[in-house]
Amino acid sequence: MDFSAVGKKIKELRKNIGLSQEELSEGICTQAQISKIEKGIVFPYASTLYLISQKLGVDVNYFFDIGMTPRLDYVQEVTKQLKIARREHQYKEMMEIIKIEEENPLFLQNSKNLQLLLWHKGMYISEVEKDAHKAIETMQKAIAITQSENRVYTEREIEILLSIGAIYGKEDLEKALEIFEDIKDRLKLLPHLVDYTIKTRLLYNLARVLTRLNKMEESSEYCRSAIKWCLEKDTLYLLGQLHYQIGYNNELLGKREKAKNYMKKALIVFELQHDKVFSPLIKNKINELSN
């Protein structure tokens, strides 16, 4: 743990919001203790660091990450770029990033960072090379880097499992359903979910698999649960896709008017997001259902 890096970041954040050492220490510790922490002379107790993080407006884990990961800012930027490439299905661009960072000690010598690269490499193998077996094997290696037996899965590990489930969803629906049900149980063991979209993605993936298994009513129920979750967490992520999925389920059940209503709701969300891919497709679908 690099105490000096944590101290420097505390000092930087304190100055950014205009607090003196005395003001930061109030109700937490002494001003002298804050001075020692900022200089890297001492490392605070976890409880003290938590109170400092609350006053500075950051998650306490941010400081632990800084202490364990040199050049955290660089790693966070790479993580951000991989996430963008993943969500926009830019797999070749994703692989270009991976090839560069595979030679970077920041990733080679840090298990969590190496895991990040292997996870996205598995996606590339699945989507571009079309080798499902190799992709799943790569992602399983990624999980094994940080996972020990009988330990609760982290959010990252659960995300990788979601990706594995999505690959199985293309050719083995029962296996995909088994994985998604397992993830549902693992999520219950997490005391707090930082990334709300993980649950949204799980419910959406469950719904899609159930539709393909001709379980439309059950699929729609998962979609409604996901929509409720999105509204609770004030997020639009996958909200359009979820309404579309319910509409599609109703279309398959022959409930055309109900299907059209859900499609219209989906269209509103996609248009709010300035989507240029799904919006035209849904407009055509609405027209088909109206005729």
PLY file of the C-alpha trace (Angstrom):
ply
format ascii 1.0
element vertex 291
property float x
property float y
property float z
element edge 290
property int vertex1
property int vertex2
end_header
0.00 0.00 0.00
1.40 3.39 -1.07
0.55 5.65 1.90
2.07 8.73 0.29
-0.17 8.43 -2.80
-3.27 8.29 -0.58
-2.04 11.28 1.45
-1.38 13.35 -1.67
-4.85 12.61 -3.04
-6.49 13.59 0.27
-4.58 16.86 0.21
-5.54 17.48 -3.43
-9.24 16.83 -2.81
-9.22 18.92 0.38
-7.75 21.92 -1.43
-10.11 21.50 -4.39
-13.15 22.02 -2.17
-11.47 24.75 -0.10
-11.08 23.00 3.25
-8.23 23.64 5.67
-6.62 20.72 7.50
-8.37 21.88 10.64
-11.77 21.91 8.92
-11.22 18.46 7.47
-10.15 17.07 10.85
-13.21 18.43 12.68
-15.20 15.55 14.17
-12.70 13.01 12.84
-9.24 13.43 14.36
-6.70 16.16 15.13
-5.29 18.64 12.60
-1.83 17.20 13.31
-3.06 13.73 12.36
-4.42 15.03 9.02
-1.03 16.65 8.38
0.76 13.33 8.99
-1.71 11.46 6.77
-1.22 13.92 3.91
2.55 13.62 4.18
2.34 9.81 4.09
3.90 9.50 7.56
0.95 7.51 8.89
-1.96 5.66 7.31
-5.36 6.24 8.95
-7.57 3.56 10.47
-10.27 2.34 8.08
-12.93 4.15 10.14
-10.95 7.41 9.97
-10.40 7.05 6.22
-14.13 6.42 5.77
-15.03 9.64 7.61
-12.45 11.58 5.58
-13.87 10.15 2.34
-17.39 11.18 3.37
-16.29 14.75 4.04
-14.41 14.89 0.73
-17.32 13.41 -1.21
-15.68 10.26 -2.56
-16.09 6.51 -2.02
-13.64 5.16 0.55
-12.61 2.42 -1.91
-11.18 5.16 -4.12
-8.38 5.69 -1.59
-7.64 1.98 -1.30
-7.44 1.75 -5.09
-5.01 4.66 -5.20
-2.85 3.04 -2.56
-2.76 -0.30 -4.36
-2.58 0.89 -7.99
0.08 3.25 -9.30
-1.18 5.59 -12.04
-4.80 4.90 -11.11
-5.90 7.77 -13.37
-4.42 5.99 -16.40
-6.00 2.66 -15.48
-9.38 4.35 -15.00
-9.15 5.96 -18.43
-8.36 2.60 -20.08
-11.29 1.06 -18.19
-13.55 3.86 -19.44
-12.46 3.42 -23.07
-13.01 -0.35 -22.91
-16.48 0.22 -21.45
-17.37 2.61 -24.28
-16.10 0.15 -26.89
-18.06 -2.65 -25.20
-21.36 -0.76 -25.12
-20.99 0.51 -28.68
-19.93 -2.94 -29.96
-16.61 -1.58 -31.26
-14.75 -4.85 -30.82
-11.83 -4.14 -33.15
-11.14 -0.84 -31.37
-11.39 -2.75 -28.09
-8.74 -5.22 -29.24
-6.40 -2.40 -30.25
-6.53 -1.09 -26.68
-5.92 -4.59 -25.29
-2.86 -5.17 -27.50
-1.28 -1.96 -26.25
-1.97 -2.60 -22.56
-0.91 -6.27 -22.65
2.67 -4.97 -22.66
2.03 -2.45 -19.87
3.32 -3.43 -16.38
0.35 -1.56 -14.86
-1.82 -4.34 -16.26
0.57 -7.29 -16.35
1.54 -6.95 -12.69
-1.91 -6.20 -11.26
-4.44 -9.05 -11.13
-7.55 -6.86 -11.35
-6.18 -4.92 -14.32
-5.08 -8.09 -16.11
-8.54 -9.53 -15.49
-10.05 -6.50 -17.23
-8.00 -7.17 -20.37
-8.78 -10.91 -20.45
-12.51 -10.25 -20.04
-12.61 -7.90 -23.03
-10.32 -10.16 -25.04
-12.91 -12.88 -24.55
-15.57 -10.58 -25.98
-13.44 -9.92 -29.05
-12.85 -13.64 -29.57
-16.59 -14.27 -29.32
-17.82 -11.42 -31.52
-15.06 -11.17 -34.15
-13.32 -14.56 -34.25
-16.64 -16.34 -33.58
-14.94 -18.91 -31.34
-17.38 -19.40 -28.45
-15.36 -22.13 -26.72
-12.13 -20.10 -26.72
-14.00 -16.95 -25.62
-15.61 -18.70 -22.65
-12.28 -20.30 -21.70
-10.60 -16.86 -21.77
-13.30 -15.33 -19.59
-13.15 -18.21 -17.12
-9.40 -17.58 -16.80
-10.21 -13.94 -16.11
-12.51 -14.88 -13.23
-9.96 -17.36 -11.84
-7.36 -14.58 -11.50
-9.21 -13.03 -8.55
-11.72 -15.68 -7.46
-10.95 -18.11 -4.67
-13.18 -21.05 -3.75
-16.31 -20.32 -1.68
-15.81 -16.54 -1.82
-18.58 -14.12 -2.72
-18.20 -12.96 -6.31
-17.26 -9.32 -6.89
-19.24 -7.10 -9.26
-16.49 -7.47 -11.88
-16.58 -11.27 -11.62
-20.38 -11.21 -11.95
-20.08 -8.99 -15.05
-17.75 -11.54 -16.64
-20.23 -14.30 -15.81
-22.90 -12.22 -17.55
-20.71 -12.12 -20.65
-20.26 -15.89 -20.51
-24.02 -16.33 -20.19
-24.56 -14.08 -23.21
-22.22 -16.26 -25.30
-24.10 -19.42 -24.30
-27.33 -17.57 -25.12
-26.44 -17.76 -28.81
-26.31 -21.57 -28.96
-27.24 -23.22 -25.64
-30.28 -21.52 -24.09
-30.61 -23.91 -21.16
-26.96 -23.40 -20.15
-27.39 -19.63 -20.50
-30.47 -19.74 -18.28
-28.56 -21.80 -15.70
-25.76 -19.19 -15.60
-28.16 -16.24 -15.31
-30.06 -17.96 -12.48
-26.73 -18.55 -10.74
-25.86 -14.86 -11.12
-29.22 -13.91 -9.63
-28.33 -15.91 -6.50
-24.82 -14.42 -6.35
-26.18 -10.86 -6.53
-28.23 -11.52 -3.40
-24.99 -12.15 -1.48
-23.61 -8.68 -2.26
-24.41 -6.28 0.61
-24.35 -3.28 -1.72
-24.44 -2.91 -5.50
-22.28 -0.06 -6.80
-23.07 -0.52 -10.50
-26.87 -0.65 -10.76
-26.73 -1.65 -14.43
-25.48 -5.13 -13.52
-28.91 -6.10 -12.21
-30.61 -4.45 -15.20
-28.41 -6.43 -17.60
-29.08 -9.67 -15.74
-32.86 -9.26 -15.86
-32.76 -8.25 -19.53
-30.62 -11.24 -20.47
-32.92 -13.56 -18.53
-35.89 -12.08 -20.39
-34.30 -12.56 -23.82
-33.42 -16.20 -23.13
-36.92 -16.93 -21.82
-38.47 -15.40 -24.95
-36.38 -17.72 -27.11
-37.55 -20.61 -24.92
-41.16 -19.57 -25.69
-41.77 -18.45 -22.11
-43.08 -15.02 -23.05
-45.09 -14.27 -19.91
-42.14 -15.12 -17.66
-39.87 -13.04 -19.88
-42.19 -10.03 -19.63
-42.27 -10.37 -15.86
-38.48 -10.07 -15.70
-38.69 -7.04 -18.00
-41.22 -5.37 -15.70
-38.95 -6.04 -12.70
-36.04 -4.48 -14.59
-38.13 -1.44 -15.58
-39.11 -0.95 -11.94
-35.42 -1.20 -10.98
-34.44 1.38 -13.63
-37.06 3.83 -12.35
-35.98 3.31 -8.73
-32.36 4.06 -9.66
-33.18 6.94 -12.06
-31.41 5.33 -15.02
-32.43 4.97 -18.68
-29.93 2.19 -19.30
-31.70 -0.62 -21.24
-35.09 0.96 -20.48
-35.91 1.15 -24.19
-34.79 -2.43 -24.83
-36.89 -3.70 -21.91
-40.08 -2.05 -23.21
-39.30 -3.40 -26.67
-38.85 -6.91 -25.29
-42.26 -6.85 -23.62
-43.74 -5.54 -26.88
-42.05 -8.32 -28.82
-43.35 -10.92 -26.35
-46.90 -9.62 -26.80
-46.49 -9.66 -30.57
-45.48 -13.33 -30.39
-48.55 -13.98 -28.23
-50.76 -12.31 -30.82
-51.56 -9.29 -28.61
-50.88 -6.71 -31.29
-52.38 -3.64 -29.60
-50.54 -4.28 -26.35
-47.35 -4.93 -28.33
-47.75 -1.62 -30.16
-48.18 0.32 -26.90
-44.94 -1.08 -25.48
-43.13 -0.40 -28.75
-44.26 3.24 -28.56
-42.84 3.51 -25.02
-39.57 1.98 -26.23
-39.43 4.48 -29.08
-39.78 7.42 -26.68
-36.77 6.23 -24.67
-34.62 5.62 -27.76
-35.47 9.03 -29.16
-34.57 10.67 -25.83
-31.20 8.93 -26.13
-30.81 10.20 -29.73
-30.52 6.60 -30.88
-30.17 6.20 -34.65
-30.11 2.40 -34.82
-33.14 1.12 -32.93
-35.48 4.08 -33.46
-36.07 3.47 -37.21
-36.52 -0.27 -36.63
-39.12 0.31 -33.91
-40.98 2.85 -36.05
-41.26 0.21 -38.77
-42.44 -2.34 -36.23
-45.13 0.04 -34.95
-46.32 0.61 -38.52
-46.47 -3.14 -39.12
-48.53 -3.64 -35.95
-50.88 -0.82 -36.94
-51.71 -2.41 -40.34
0 1
1 2
2 3
3 4
4 5
5 6
6 7
7 8
8 9
9 10
10 11
11 12
12 13
13 14
14 15
15 16
16 17
17 18
18 19
19 20
20 21
21 22
22 23
23 24
24 25
25 26
26 27
27 28
28 29
29 30
30 31
31 32
32 33
33 34
34 35
35 36
36 37
37 38
38 39
39 40
40 41
41 42
42 43
43 44
44 45
45 46
46 47
47 48
48 49
49 50
50 51
51 52
52 53
53 54
54 55
55 56
56 57
57 58
58 59
59 60
60 61
61 62
62 63
63 64
64 65
65 66
66 67
67 68
68 69
69 70
70 71
71 72
72 73
73 74
74 75
75 76
76 77
77 78
78 79
79 80
80 81
81 82
82 83
83 84
84 85
85 86
86 87
87 88
88 89
89 90
90 91
91 92
92 93
93 94
94 95
95 96
96 97
97 98
98 99
99 100
100 101
101 102
102 103
103 104
104 105
105 106
106 107
107 108
108 109
109 110
110 111
111 112
112 113
113 114
114 115
115 116
116 117
117 118
118 119
119 120
120 121
121 122
122 123
123 124
124 125
125 126
126 127
127 128
128 129
129 130
130 131
131 132
132 133
133 134
134 135
135 136
136 137
137 138
138 139
139 140
140 141
141 142
142 143
143 144
144 145
145 146
146 147
147 148
148 149
149 150
150 151
151 152
152 153
153 154
154 155
155 156
156 157
157 158
158 159
159 160
160 161
161 162
162 163
163 164
164 165
165 166
166 167
167 168
168 169
169 170
170 171
171 172
172 173
173 174
174 175
175 176
176 177
177 178
178 179
179 180
180 181
181 182
182 183
183 184
184 185
185 186
186 187
187 188
188 189
189 190
190 191
191 192
192 193
193 194
194 195
195 196
196 197
197 198
198 199
199 200
200 201
201 202
202 203
203 204
204 205
205 206
206 207
207 208
208 209
209 210
210 211
211 212
212 213
213 214
214 215
215 216
216 217
217 218
218 219
219 220
220 221
221 222
222 223
223 224
224 225
225 226
226 227
227 228
228 229
229 230
230 231
231 232
232 233
233 234
234 235
235 236
236 237
237 238
238 239
239 240
240 241
241 242
242 243
243 244
244 245
245 246
246 247
247 248
248 249
249 250
250 251
251 252
252 253
253 254
254 255
255 256
256 257
257 258
258 259
259 260
260 261
261 262
262 263
263 264
264 265
265 266
266 267
267 268
268 269
269 270
270 271
271 272
272 273
273 274
274 275
275 276
276 277
277 278
278 279
279 280
280 281
281 282
282 283
283 284
284 285
285 286
286 287
287 288
288 289
289 290
